[in-house]
Amino acid sequence: MTELLDLARDVAAEAAEHVRVLRPRGRVGVADTKSSPTDLVTAIDRSCEELIRERILAARPDDAFVGEEGQDVSGTSGVEWVVDPIDGTVNFVYGIPRYAVSIAARRDGVDEIGVVVNIATGEAYEATAGGGAWRVDGDERTRLTGPPAAPVDQMLVATGFNYVPSVREHQAAAVGRMLPHVRDIRRIGAAALDLTDLAEGRLDAYVEQGLKPWDHAAGGLIAREAGLVVTGLDGVPDERLVVAAPAAAIAEFLALVERCRF
């Protein structure tokens, strides 16, 4: 895992710098859309993913690679890299400083390392399976332990919305049902950073539907290694539902999620 973490850390730092250098002032031009006209892709997304893929496969040519922008590569080593070159693309396009490089590696389907770098601020987070979660500021490393468990009615909860209008309407209704029962809702716009914020104790819980593996692989491992439970309807976080909260609060929060019909 040390080799994988060192590689992910170096590549994430290079990718974040790549994006910072290329990003112009003001809004960024949109190259394409995906699931809907509001689900944006930029040329910088694509060039960043290409850089990450090239660096990782140059170092480990037998590994598999799965990225948000496509061009997946199969492998034979049992290690698969799961990458979002810019998580929070809409924030990136508008210049809102909440977008991140997210790199995870899993072996035989089990997440082993995760690295998330907030490109705009330089905040870096990393975790290894069984090795804890950390915020890294230069040579300084701070262990992440998540927030204290709070009653549901005192939780600050992060969420997000799909870009397909019909799905978004359903999600908005669920959030509307939840809002009277929690302290407040935050929609930050980058799932990886929602999960690292939770690991750092800036949030109390998280719920979102429609996430792809690259959205939550690295951030989810960081949250779990910070002591949080990251789960789904059937115990596994997936595209249907990702829920995260402290172990002492997860049952109560998951029950609220289900009552709100996420």
C-alpha positions, 0 to 999 in steps of 0.5 A: 500500500505504501507504493500505491499511496506514494504514487497516488500522492505524487500524481494527485499533486501534479494533476492539481498543479496541472489544473491550476496552471491551465485554469483561466480567469473567470468562467471556464469554457465547456467542451461537452455535456454528459447526462444533461445540458447542466452536467458539464465537461471541460477540456481541462477535465479531459487533459487532467485525466489523461495526465493521471492515467499516463503517470499511473500506467507508466509506473504500473502498466499492469494495473486497471484504470477507471476514470470519469471521462472514459478511456478505461484500461483493463489490467492483470495485476488485481489493482484498479485505479478509480479516478475523478480528475476534477470532482466538482466540475460546475464549481470549477467552471464558475470559479467556486473554490470547491473542486478536487482531484480524487484518486483511489486504488483498490485491490481485488475490489477492496479499497486500499488507498485514497487521495483527495486534493482540493485544487483551489486551496491545496488542502490534501487528504489521504488514507490507507486501509487500516492506516487511518485518515490524514490531512496533509499540509506540507510536512505536517500531518493531522489525523482525522477522526470525524465529528462527534456523534450528534442527535439527528436534529442537531446534524449539519448534513451535506447532500448533492443533486443529480443533473437529470431533471426528473431525478433532481426533482425526486431528490429535492423533495427528499431533502425538503422532507429532511430539512425540518428534522436536522440543523441544516443542509449544505450542498457544496457540489463535490462529493469527494470534498463532502466526504473529506469535510465529514472526516475533518469534522466540518459536517455531521452526516452526508447523503447523496444518490446517483454517485459513480464509483469515482465520486466516492471511492477515495473520499469514502475510504478517507471517511471510513478511516476517520471512523465514520460509517459509509454505507448504502441501502444494502450496506454497501455505498453505490449509485442508489445511495451513499450515506455517511455518519459517525457509528453512534449516529448512523442508525438514527440518520439512516432511518431518517434518510429512509423516512424521507424517501431518498 
